[in-house]
């Protein structure tokens, strides 16, 4: 299992059955520069499985899958990137 996932510009999204997930941006270290037409962003959107525990003061969270998250700063979405990604994700699910 990977190390802790660090999210910036994050939020908690409430989903069905009183469950919630982390949504946010994480830094990308694995950008593929072999594709000449790829837009190279230094971040990617991340969603978690349902949250089991979350310590708001420390920003530490654990999901039911056992993955550990560190949420940096206060919940935010300054450029609506998370809102757009969530909209695309949940429109494609329905």
SVG drawing of the C-alpha trace seen along z (x, -y; Angstrom):
<svg xmlns="http://www.w3.org/2000/svg" viewBox="-29 -31 38 33">
<polyline fill="none" stroke="black" stroke-width="0.4" points="0.0,0.0 1.2,-3.5 2.1,-6.0 -0.3,-8.6 -2.1,-10.6 -1.7,-14.3 -4.6,-16.5 -4.6,-20.2 -7.7,-22.2 -9.8,-19.4 -13.4,-18.9 -15.5,-16.2 -18.4,-15.2 -21.4,-13.6 -22.7,-10.6 -25.6,-8.2 -26.3,-6.3 -24.6,-8.9 -21.2,-8.2 -18.7,-10.8 -15.6,-10.8 -12.5,-13.0 -12.2,-14.9 -9.3,-17.1 -6.1,-17.7 -2.8,-15.9 0.6,-16.7 1.5,-14.4 5.0,-13.1 4.5,-10.8 3.7,-13.1 4.0,-11.4 6.1,-13.7 6.1,-11.1 2.7,-12.3 3.3,-15.6 -0.4,-16.7 -0.9,-15.9 -1.5,-18.9 1.0,-18.5 -0.5,-19.4 1.4,-19.1 -1.8,-17.9 -4.5,-15.4 -8.0,-15.0 -8.4,-12.3 -11.5,-10.8 -11.4,-8.4 -13.5,-5.5 -15.9,-6.3 -14.3,-7.9 -14.0,-5.8 -12.3,-8.4 -11.3,-12.0 -9.5,-14.3 -10.4,-17.9 -7.8,-19.5 -4.9,-17.5 -6.4,-16.9 -5.7,-13.2 -8.2,-10.7 -8.6,-7.0 -11.0,-5.4 -12.7,-2.1 -10.3,-0.7 -7.5,-1.5 -5.9,-4.3 -4.5,-7.2 -5.1,-10.8 -3.5,-14.1 -5.6,-17.2 -3.6,-20.3 -5.2,-23.6 -8.8,-24.4 -11.4,-22.9 -11.2,-25.0 -11.8,-25.0 -10.5,-28.4 -10.9,-27.8 -13.8,-25.4 -11.6,-22.5 -13.0,-20.1 -16.6,-21.1 -16.0,-20.5 -14.3,-17.1 -17.1,-16.0 -19.7,-17.1 -18.0,-15.1 -17.5,-12.1 -21.1,-11.9 -22.7,-12.8 -20.9,-9.9 -22.1,-7.5 -25.8,-8.4"/>
</svg>
